[in-house]
Amino acid sequence: MTPQLVLASQSPARLQVLRNAGIDPIVLVSGVDEDAIEAAMPGATPAELCLALARAKAEQVAREHSAGPDQIIVGCDSVLDVDGQAFSKPSSPQQARQRWQQMFDRSPILRTGHWVIYGDQAVGAVASTVVHMSRLTDDEMDAYLATGEPMQVAGGFTLDALGGAFVTGIEGDASNVIGISLPTLRRLLAGLGISWTSLWSPATAQHPSTAAG
């Protein structure tokens, strides 16, 4: 039986990245209390924190939904690493503004934890991408905050939506900045004996040139 990928995340951006790559996952959102996990790990590095959150999401979905032997549960969590401090979703527009001001003309690191459960096997990894941020004018900052987008994503910015104009460049995997690293996920799945192309939807397998169109 062909394995079915289950995305343990409510992020529409992660879902779209997978669909653009030819994979149409089932989405099952975990009820993990991210704030409680973060509070229980006061000395954790950003990489340790995002991996722990990704693992918690995947494990909770696996428990609550009794994952079948053909299901691959994938949990992800992203944080922005600014000098060793983890920035997740801002708690207020004021916090988002303060964080942006800290990032002006700097290059923080977007870290995404990935945790994969397949049967009785589990593997995890953190993908890291350097992001070069530009300096916003006051008017640009006000307008961007007014959209509400910074409140919905780790670090308070996006690459694939309104925030993309404020990113001058990246070093590493672009899909990781959006929320799920396709190369990292492919490598983890290969370690479990799962071929990436076996997860392609039938339409993708038949017409690969039109998968993203």
C-alpha positions, 0 to 999 in steps of 0.5 A, spaced: 500 500 500 502 506 498 504 511 504 499 517 505 503 523 508 499 526 514 501 533 515 500 535 523 500 542 522 495 548 521 499 552 516 496 553 509 503 555 507 506 548 509 500 545 505 501 549 499 509 547 499 507 540 499 502 541 494 506 544 489 511 539 490 506 534 488 504 531 494 497 532 497 497 530 504 491 529 509 491 535 514 490 533 522 492 539 527 495 537 533 492 541 540 499 542 542 500 547 547 506 551 544 507 556 550 507 550 555 513 546 551 517 553 550 516 555 558 518 548 560 525 549 556 528 555 558 535 553 556 533 550 550 537 553 543 532 555 537 534 549 534 532 544 540 526 548 541 523 548 534 525 540 534 521 539 540 515 542 538 515 539 531 516 532 535 510 534 540 505 535 534 507 529 530 506 525 537 500 528 539 497 527 532 499 520 532 496 518 539 490 522 537 488 519 531 491 512 531 495 512 525 495 506 521 501 503 518 501 506 511 501 513 514 507 518 515 506 523 520 510 529 519 510 535 524 514 541 523 515 548 527 519 554 525 522 559 529 527 565 527 534 565 531 536 572 532 543 571 536 541 565 539 534 567 541 528 564 538 522 568 535 516 564 534 509 568 532 509 575 535 504 576 541 502 583 539 503 588 533 508 592 538 512 585 539 512 584 532 515 591 531 520 591 536 522 584 533 523 587 526 527 593 528 532 588 531 532 585 525 533 591 520 540 590 516 541 583 519 541 576 517 537 572 522 537 564 521 530 561 520 530 554 523 525 549 522 524 542 526 521 536 522 519 530 526 517 524 522 513 518 525 512 512 520 510 505 524 514 504 530 520 508 527 521 516 528 526 521 525 527 528 526 532 534 523 532 541 523 533 545 517 536 552 517 536 558 512 540 564 513 535 570 511 537 577 509 533 582 512 532 590 509 530 596 513 523 598 512 521 605 513 516 607 518 510 607 513 512 600 510 512 598 517 505 601 519 502 598 513 505 591 513 503 590 521 496 593 519 495 587 514 496 582 520 500 577 516 506 578 521 502 575 527 501 569 523 508 566 522 514 565 526 519 571 526 513 576 524 515 575 516 513 571 510 518 570 504 512 567 499 507 573 501 507 580 503 513 580 507 517 577 501 519 584 498 522 586 505 527 580 504 533 581 500 536 574 499 537 568 503 542 562 504 540 555 503 533 552 502 527 557 500 522 552 502 525 552 509 523 559 510 516 558 508 515 553 513 517 546 511 524 544 508 523 539 502 530 537 501 530 535 509 523 531 509 526 527 503 532 525 506 528 523 512 523 519 508 529 516 505 532 514 511 525 510 513 525 507 506 520 511 503 521 514 496 519 521 495 516 520 488 512 514 491 508 520 495 506 524 488 499 524 487 497 520 481 496 527 477 503 529 478 506 522 476 502 522 470 503 530 468 509 532 472 510 538 468 503 541 470 504 539 477 505 547 480 500 550 474 
